[in-house]
């Protein structure tokens, strides 16, 4: 998808009515901080500029569905309401990836103004479930804890370290539920260019989440919290 000509040839061959735009260069908090420039460039080039410019030329009537991420909310937001999405800066820890997703919204709105592809922008909570990378530098937050906890249980570790204080509250979304909602989005008639939350109005602290994972995988050791992360 980083190759404009290959992207154009692919779209010409398929001639899609709907594009579910999941392409992304993403990783853990540590990864997106370490490779901040690469992460922003690739996501801006692949997901925004190449997809939209090719679609405008090849299939301008196609609908593009963008699963954006809730880390694109302001870093100081406690409750993530759509009306507050643009009021402040993305948190420094996810600055590259969060702003790349904001850029997608800008691109989608600009192309819509010029009679290009219509867009639906969903803000997705922290997602977990099958299909994620098992690389600790690439996996997402909850899956990362699950994968490490399974290894700790198998190794018989006496202690498991959770990164951070454990107090932040997160809303998690199972990947199959996200897929079903995105599928429904194909048929909506509403104008959803400005991002809309996919949410269940229920969050869990990282500590609560780690405790539930420990119970599920049978980990009997002690949970510790490293506030230095």
JOJO-V852887 format. One record per backbone hydrogen bond with DSSP energy under -0.5 kcal/mol. CO is the residue of the C=O (numbers start at 0). NH is the residue of the N-H. If there is no record, write none. Layout:
BEGIN
((CO:NH) (CO:NH))
END
This chain:
BEGIN
((1:3) (2:6) (3:7) (4:8) (5:9) (6:10) (7:11) (8:12) (9:13) (10:14) (16:62) (18:20) (18:64) (19:21) (23:25) (27:31) (28:32) (29:33) (30:34) (32:35) (34:38) (35:39) (36:40) (37:41) (38:42) (39:43) (40:44) (41:45) (42:46) (42:47) (43:48) (44:49) (45:50) (47:51) (48:52) (49:53) (50:54) (51:55) (52:56) (53:57) (54:58) (58:61) (61:117) (62:18) (62:64) (63:65) (63:119) (64:20) (64:66) (65:67) (65:121) (67:123) (68:71) (69:72) (72:90) (73:76) (78:80) (80:83) (81:84) (83:86) (88:74) (90:93) (91:94) (93:97) (94:98) (95:99) (96:100) (97:101) (98:102) (99:103) (100:104) (101:105) (102:106) (103:107) (104:108) (105:109) (106:110) (107:111) (108:112) (109:113) (110:115) (111:114) (117:63) (118:191) (119:65) (119:121) (120:195) (121:67) (121:123) (122:197) (123:69) (125:172) (127:174) (128:131) (134:137) (134:138) (136:27) (139:143) (140:144) (141:145) (142:146) (143:147) (144:148) (145:149) (146:150) (147:151) (148:152) (149:153) (150:154) (151:155) (151:156) (152:155) (157:221) (159:161) (159:223) (161:225) (165:206) (167:205) (169:171) (169:203) (170:125) (172:127) (173:176) (173:177) (174:178) (175:179) (176:180) (177:181) (178:182) (179:183) (180:184) (181:185) (182:185) (183:186) (183:187) (184:187) (189:191) (191:120) (195:122) (196:198) (197:124) (203:169) (204:208) (205:209) (206:210) (207:211) (208:212) (209:213) (210:214) (211:215) (212:216) (213:217) (213:218) (221:159) (221:223) (223:161) (224:226) (225:163) (225:228))
END
